[in-house]
Amino acid sequence: MIDVIVAGGGPTGLMLASELRLHGVRVVVLERLAEPTGQSRGQGLHARSVELMDQRGLLDRFLAVSRKFQVGGLFGGVIKPWPDGLDTAHPYGLAVPQPVTERLLNERALELGAEIRRGSELVGLSQDEHGVTVGLADGTELRSRYLVGCDGGRSTVRGLLGVGFPGEPSRVETLLGEMEATEDPETIAAVVEEVRRTELRFGAVPQGDGVYRVGVPAEGVAEDRAAAPTIEEFRRRLRAVAGTDFGVRSPRWLSRFGDATRQAERYRVGRVLLAGDAAHVHPPTGGQGLNLGVQDAFNLGWKLAAEVNGWAPEGLLDSYHTERHPVGARVLENSRAQMTLLGSDPGATALRGLFSTLMDFEEVNRYVTGMITAVAVRYDLGEGHELLGRRLRDVRLERGRLYELTHGGRGLLLDRTGRLSVEGWADRVDHVVDACEELDAPAVLLRPDGHVAWAGADQRDLLAHLPRWFGAAAG
């Protein structure tokens, strides 16, 4: 029997497969498409996702094919300088097209031993107390202990489960695609600058070799949202909004997206779980979608692996929903707020001006940037040290950097006292004694996702917290 089937071979599914393989879990990824589409809706990684890649030793691969950017806020069209004092050792994002991200994560999953089956479409599922039976479009069936739906906003897994997906429907729609433009580049740049004074959902960004990434408001909301627009539809809308169609032709890909915000009522039903866009959809404002999905996978992977490997404490797998559902809800909320700021009516324009003024305050800029980049995410783990529930930044150690010690996806006790012990959990938790001047606690217990599960100096208190996250001590 397969341990875990992952439906969907996008960034979320591939990240999850890699996390599971770190713990020896047998993973099969089912991807409906025979080949990648080449579409690049996600355009980069925010600071928290950069941290995740560093935690697993992947950051150098991304740095080699991307460029760093520092934009504070990046909220509803309001762009400010990067704020001082953001709690991260990686104060930047990475501009990297989604196909490149998928390629790197696909390579990583294969290196770790994941099985990726392209052209395999899930069309049915049933579950019992022992596992999940998955039906494929070719009439065959697979059996696994768990199934995770990472199959996008129109998730087949979510639909078959019957999980509610409440929220708000799209009110506006944007056409997005990559295509050649024959107009003079200086003319295109001038038109874009002028139009964006009042219409922030419009843009034409050069991609090289005369190709542009073009976004333009649609005339309305299409009845068939899955149907791609035509190049002629782009031309009509460009002429209506900008007064010129830039001579666009030879599209690489064309798509449409709306401003719907929806979230699955439950992220887990028995042995089936949801992650990424299958669990939540929202406008791409702030560039949060791909990042949110990858971070879902980072939270879920080690917990599901613990369940498969038999040492998960009671409630650990359910904590995936408990922790990530509120994070998704907050992203939906800020996406709605950003869409309001992106409006072209006088009220939205006035509100955007006010918000821009507020963003000049360093504390406001830091708050908004921490929200968009997800470095401010804190899970509710109860009362305790101020670090509890937060992820720990990449602090410098006498022996190097913290994240260099987390590539294996295990728990870690970072101990400045030298008096503590994880005896009984050494198969799941590494113990590192280091002076670490940057650590604001005598010792911290980190979960495999880098979030602080305990902070203190008392051995008995540590022993009371280890079982909550790492199960019973080995005999």
Long-range contacts (C-beta under 8 A, 24 or more apart in sequence): 1-131, 1-143, 1-144, 1-145, 2-26, 2-27, 2-28, 2-142, 2-143, 2-144, 2-145, 3-27, 3-144, 3-145, 3-146, 3-308, 4-28, 4-144, 4-145, 4-146, 4-147, 4-148, 4-304, 4-308, 5-29, 5-30, 5-132, 5-134, 5-142, 5-144, 5-146, 5-147, 5-148, 6-30, 6-147, 6-148, 6-150, 7-122, 7-134, 7-147, 7-148, 7-149, 7-150, 7-151, 7-156, 7-157, 8-32, 8-149, 8-150, 8-151, 8-152, 8-276, 8-278, 9-33, 9-102, 9-106, 9-116, 9-118, 10-102, 10-150, 10-152, 10-276, 10-293, 11-42, 11-98, 11-101, 11-102, 11-105, 11-276, 11-290, 11-293, 11-294, 12-150, 12-275, 12-276, 12-277, 12-293, 12-294, 12-296, 12-297, 13-148, 13-150, 13-151, 13-275, 13-276, 13-297, 14-102, 14-105, 14-106, 14-108, 14-109, 14-116, 15-52, 15-105, 15-293, 15-294, 15-297, 15-298, 15-301, 16-148, 16-150, 16-275, 16-297, 16-300, 16-301, 17-109, 17-112, 17-114, 17-116, 18-56, 18-105, 18-108, 18-109, 18-112, 18-114, 18-301, 19-297, 19-298, 19-300, 19-301, 19-302, 19-305, 19-409, 20-114, 20-301, 20-304, 20-305, 20-308, 21-109, 21-112, 21-113, 21-114, 22-56, 22-112, 22-301, 22-305, 22-408, 22-409, 23-301, 23-302, 23-305, 23-306, 23-308, 23-309, 23-409, 24-305, 24-309, 25-304, 25-305, 25-308, 25-309, 27-109, 27-114, 27-115, 28-114, 28-115, 28-116, 28-117, 28-142, 28-144, 29-109, 29-114, 29-115, 29-116, 29-117, 30-117, 30-120, 30-121, 30-122, 30-134, 30-136, 31-116, 31-117, 31-118, 31-119, 31-120, 32-119, 32-120, 32-121, 32-122, 32-151, 33-118, 33-119, 34-118, 34-119, 35-118, 36-99, 36-102, 36-103, 37-253, 38-99, 38-252, 38-253, 39-98, 39-99, 39-253, 39-255, 40-97, 40-98, 40-99, 40-178, 40-213, 41-98, 41-176, 41-255, 41-257, 41-284, 41-289, 41-290, 42-97, 42-98, 42-101, 42-284, 42-287, 42-289, 42-290, 42-291, 43-95, 43-96, 43-97, 43-98, 43-287, 44-69, 44-93, 44-94, 44-95, 44-96, 44-287, 45-93, 45-94, 45-96, 45-101, 45-290, 45-291, 45-294, 46-93, 46-287, 46-288, 46-291, 46-372, 46-373, 46-374, 47-86, 47-88, 47-90, 47-91, 47-92, 47-93, 47-373, 47-374, 47-375, 48-88, 48-291, 48-295, 48-373, 48-374, 48-375, 48-377, 48-391, 49-290, 49-291, 49-294, 49-295, 49-374, 50-90, 50-92, 50-93, 50-94, 51-88, 51-90, 51-375, 51-391, 51-393, 51-394, 51-403, 51-450, 52-294, 52-295, 52-298, 54-90, 54-394, 54-403, 55-403, 55-406, 55-407, 55-450, 56-108, 56-406, 56-407, 56-409, 57-407, 58-104, 58-108, 61-104, 62-94, 62-96, 62-101, 62-104, 63-94, 65-96, 65-100, 65-104, 66-94, 66-95, 66-96, 66-100, 67-94, 67-95, 68-92, 68-93, 68-94, 68-95, 69-93, 69-94, 69-95, 72-359, 72-365, 72-366, 72-368, 72-369, 73-359, 73-365, 73-368, 73-369, 73-372, 74-286, 74-287, 74-369, 74-372, 75-285, 75-286, 75-334, 75-338, 75-341, 75-355, 75-359, 75-368, 75-372, 76-200, 76-285, 76-286, 76-337, 76-338, 76-339, 76-340, 76-341, 76-342, 76-352, 76-355, 77-200, 77-338, 77-341, 77-342, 77-352, 78-341, 78-352, 78-355, 78-356, 78-359, 80-356, 80-359, 80-360, 80-365, 81-365, 82-369, 83-362, 83-365, 83-366, 83-369, 84-362, 84-366, 85-362, 85-366, 86-366, 86-369, 86-370, 86-373, 86-375, 87-370, 87-375, 87-376, 87-390, 87-393, 88-373, 88-375, 88-393, 88-394, 89-393, 89-394, 89-395, 89-401, 90-393, 90-394, 93-287, 93-373, 98-290, 101-290, 121-156, 122-151, 122-156, 122-157, 123-156, 124-160, 125-157, 125-160, 125-161, 125-272, 127-270, 127-271, 127-272, 131-271, 132-271, 132-272, 145-271, 145-308, 146-271, 146-272, 146-273, 146-304, 146-307, 146-308, 147-271, 147-272, 147-273, 148-272, 148-273, 148-274, 148-275, 148-300, 148-304, 149-272, 149-273, 149-274, 149-275, 149-278, 150-274, 150-275, 150-276, 150-278, 150-293, 150-297, 151-278, 152-276, 152-277, 152-278, 153-262, 153-277, 153-278, 153-281, 154-226, 155-274, 155-277, 155-278, 157-272, 157-274, 157-278, 158-264, 158-274, 158-278, 158-279, 161-269, 161-272, 161-274, 163-264, 163-265, 163-266, 163-269, 163-274, 164-264, 164-265, 165-262, 165-263, 165-264, 165-265, 166-262, 166-263, 166-265, 167-260, 167-261, 167-262, 167-263, 167-281, 167-332, 168-260, 168-261, 168-262, 168-336, 169-258, 169-260, 170-221, 170-225, 170-258, 170-259, 170-260, 171-221, 171-258, 171-259, 172-201, 172-217, 172-218, 172-221, 172-258, 172-259, 172-339, 173-217, 173-218, 173-220, 173-221, 173-222, 173-256, 173-257, 173-258, 173-259, 174-201, 174-215, 174-216, 174-217, 174-218, 174-256, 174-257, 174-258, 175-214, 175-215, 175-216, 175-217, 175-218, 175-229, 175-233, 175-234, 175-237, 175-254, 175-255, 175-256, 176-213, 176-214, 176-215, 176-254, 176-255, 176-256, 176-257, 177-213, 177-214, 177-229, 177-234, 177-251, 177-252, 177-253, 177-254, 177-255, 178-207, 178-211, 178-212, 178-213, 178-214, 178-251, 178-252, 178-253, 179-211, 179-212, 179-214, 179-231, 179-234, 179-248, 179-249, 179-250, 179-251, 179-252, 179-254, 180-210, 180-211, 180-212, 180-248, 180-249, 180-250, 181-210, 181-211, 181-212, 181-214, 181-246, 181-247, 181-248, 181-249, 182-210, 182-246, 182-247, 182-248, 182-249, 183-244, 183-246, 183-247, 188-212, 188-246, 191-242, 191-243, 191-244, 191-246, 192-242, 195-241, 195-242, 198-344, 198-349, 199-241, 199-344, 200-342, 200-344, 201-342, 202-241, 202-242, 204-246, 211-252, 212-246, 212-248, 214-238, 214-246, 214-248, 216-241, 216-242, 217-241, 218-256, 221-258, 222-256, 225-256, 225-258, 228-253, 228-254, 228-255, 228-256, 229-254, 229-255, 229-256, 230-254, 257-283, 257-284, 258-283, 259-283, 259-335, 259-336, 259-339, 261-332, 261-335, 261-336, 262-332, 263-325, 263-328, 263-329, 263-332, 266-321, 267-320, 267-321, 267-324, 267-325, 268-317, 268-318, 268-320, 268-321, 273-300, 273-304, 273-320, 275-300, 279-324, 279-328, 280-328, 280-331, 280-332, 282-331, 282-332, 282-335, 282-336, 283-335, 283-338, 283-339, 285-335, 285-338, 285-339, 285-342, 286-334, 286-335, 286-338, 286-372, 287-372, 288-331, 288-334, 288-335, 288-372, 288-374, 291-374, 292-327, 292-328, 292-331, 292-374, 295-324, 295-327, 295-374, 295-377, 296-324, 296-328, 298-449, 299-323, 299-324, 299-449, 300-324, 301-409, 301-448, 302-409, 302-447, 302-448, 302-449, 306-470, 306-471, 311-428, 311-470, 311-471, 311-472, 312-471, 313-467, 313-468, 313-469, 313-470, 313-471, 313-472, 316-469, 316-471, 323-379, 323-380, 326-380, 327-374, 327-377, 330-371, 334-371, 334-372, 379-451, 381-451, 381-453, 384-454, 384-455, 385-441, 385-452, 385-455, 385-456, 386-440, 387-440, 387-441, 387-444, 387-452, 387-455, 388-452, 388-453, 388-454, 388-455, 389-451, 389-452, 390-451, 390-452, 391-449, 391-450, 391-451, 391-452, 392-439, 392-444, 392-446, 392-450, 392-451, 392-452, 395-436, 395-438, 395-439, 396-436, 396-437, 396-438, 397-432, 397-434, 397-435, 397-436, 398-434, 398-435, 398-436, 399-432, 399-434, 402-436, 405-430, 405-432, 406-446, 406-448, 406-450, 409-448, 410-448, 411-445, 411-446, 411-447, 411-448, 411-453, 411-469, 411-470, 412-445, 412-446, 413-443, 413-444, 413-445, 413-446, 413-462, 414-439, 414-443, 414-444, 414-446, 415-442, 415-443, 416-441, 416-442, 416-443, 417-442, 417-443, 417-457, 419-457, 419-459, 420-457, 420-459, 420-462, 421-459, 422-462, 422-466, 423-473, 424-466, 424-473, 424-474, 425-466, 425-470, 425-473, 425-474, 426-474, 427-474, 428-470, 428-471, 429-466, 429-470, 445-469
